[in-house]
Amino acid sequence: MRESSERCNRRILVIDDNRAIHDDFRKIFEPGLASAQPLAESGTALFGDSTLSVPRLLFQVDFASQGTEGAALLERALAENEPYAMAFVDMRMPPGWDGIETTLRIWELDPRVQIVICTAYSDQSWESIALRLGHSDRLLILKKPFDNIEVLQVASALTEKWRLAEIAKRRLQDLETLLARRSADLQAANAKLSVANEKLASQTDCAEAGGSCK
């Protein structure tokens, strides 16, 4: 369980009804020239080194066209003990669930999932989204069209956040287990001490009364 909880989970779920968006995400996350070139250009622009080698993180990305399909993939992943760390969710996916409803369903199945809602429209304000989803540190809004580097940065940060949250949860569970064990040991020691004190008090009473103590 510790190895499972503390491993680097780079599993990402993309839920969008536009197949072209799926292709865009594939180009971003697949370790090839399509995604490596923008990173190399970014490194050159920042540091002036055209030979800069940018380390690549390997992500495992699955795709769904509707919220219901995405929820089914999430359920299967949980059953296989291979949870998703995060999901990119489109805001508008007619005729099915919208991005907010999909997010709610995802969090019902697995509240650990980091969500990025992707939208090209301004008809949903942050206030209206927060009203339905609550103010959560597991939620980001990403405007379309998005930048490849931005998507990679978000994916890297949120999958790492998922890993650190799992480590923190495991540490807390270990601490609670340790405290429970120490508490049980203390109660057992107190019980033995109480029995010994009662026996000693009984013997003292017998001695003071001049009787024989057994």
N, C-alpha and C positions, 0 to 999 in steps of 0.2 A: 504493500500500500504506500509506503513512503516513496519508493522509486516512482510509482505511478503519479503521486501527487506533486513531486518535485521535478519531474522531467520538463524539458522544454516543449511545450505544446504549441505547435505552429499550425494547428488545424483551423481552417477558415471556411465559413459557409457564406456563399454569395446568393442572395435571393433577389431576382430581378426578372421581370417579364420580357425584357428586351434581350434577345440573344446576342445582339451586337455588344451589349455591355458585358456579357459573359466573355466574349472574345477580348474585350479591352482588359479585363482582369487577368485573363490568361497571359496576355502579352506582358503585363506588369509583373506577375509572380513567377512565370516560367523562367528558369535561369538561362536565358539566351541573349542574343544581341539586342532584341527588341526592348528588353528591360535593363540590360547592363549599360547600353550606350548613354541613356539619360543620366545615369549615376556617374559614369565616367566624365561626362561633360560638366556635371555639377561639381565634381571634385576639381576639375581643371579651373573652373570659374572661381572657386573658393580659394584654392591653394596654388594655382598657377603651375600645376604639375601634370602634364599630359600623360605621364606614365603611371599616375596614381592608380593603384589597384584597390577597388572598393570591395570589401567583403560582402558576400551574398548570403542572406539567410534563405533557407529552403522552407517553403510553405507548402502545406497540403491543402488544396482548395477544391471544394465541391460546389456544385451549382444546382439551383432550383429556380423554377419559373414562377411559382406562386407560393404564398405563405404556407398553405397546407402541405405542399410538397417539401418545403423547408423544414416544417415541424416534424414530418415523417422521417427525414434524414437525421434530424436531431435526436429523435427517440431511438432510432437504430444505433446511432453512435453511442448513446448512453448505455444501451443494452449490451454493447460490445466493449464497454469500459474504455471508449476512445472519444471522449467529449470534445466538442468544438470549443476553442478558446474565445472566438469572436465571430461576428457575422456582419456583413455588409447587406443592408436591407433597403430596397427601393421604397420610396414613399407611396407611389401610385402603382398599383398592380391590378387593374380591373380585369375580370369582374370579381376577383376574390378579395381577401383581406388586404387592407392597406398596410403601410409600413408600421404604423402604430399598433394596430391589432396584431400583426405578426410578431412584433416585439413583445407584446403582452403574453402571447401564447408561448413564445420561446422562454421567457422568464418563468412562466408557470412550470415548464418542463425542467429548466436548468437556470436558476437565478445567477449563476456564475458567469454566464456568457456576456462578453463585452459587445455592445451593439453600436454600429455606425449606420445611421439612417442617411441615405443618399437621396437628394432631391434637386430637381432643376427648377422648382417653383418656389414662390414666396407666399403661397396661400396659407401655409402653416407657420405661424410665428413660434418662437421658442416658448412663449408663455402658454400657447394652446397645446403644444406638445408636452410641456411639463405638467400641464393640468391633467392630461390623460395618463402620463407615464410616471409622474412624480419627478422630483429633483434627484437624479441618480448619477453617481460617478461612474456608472457603467454605460453611459450614453453619450455619443457624439453626433453632431450633424455635419455632413459633408455635402457641399454644393457641387452639382454637376455643371459643366464638365470639370472633372477633377484632374489634378496633376499627378503624374505617375510617381514622382518622388514623394509627394504628400501622402499618397496611398501606402507606399512602402513604409514611410515613417510611422504612420498611424498603426499599420499592421504590426510592425516591430514593437512599438511601445505598448500596445494593448495585449499582445500575446505574452509579453514579458510581465505586464501587470497581472495577468491571469495567473502566471506561474508564481509570482511573489505572493499573491493572495492565497494560493493553495499552500504555500510554505507556511505563511502566517497562521492559517487555519490548522495545519498539522501541528505546529508548535503549541498552539493554544490547547488542542486536544491532548497533546502529550503532557502539558502542564496540569490540565484538569485531572488526567489519569494519575499523575504523580501526587497531586494534592489529595485525591480520594484515597490512594493507597496509604499515604502518610496519616490521614485522618483515621482510617481503619486501624492502623498500627497503634496510634495513640489511644484510641478507644479500648483496644485489647489490653494495652499496658495499664490503662487506668482501671480496667475491670480486675486485672490480676492484683493490682495494688490495693484495690478496695477489699478484695477477698482476704489478702494478707493482713490488712489493718483490722478487719473484723475478727480474724483468728487471734491476732495479737491482743486485741481488746478483751476477747473472751478469756484468754489465758491469764491476763492481768487480773481480771475480775475474780477468777478462780483462786489465784494466788493470794489476793487480798482477803478472800473469804476463808482461807485456810483449807480449802478443799483440794482434791486432786484433779488435775486437768488432763483430759485425754486429747 
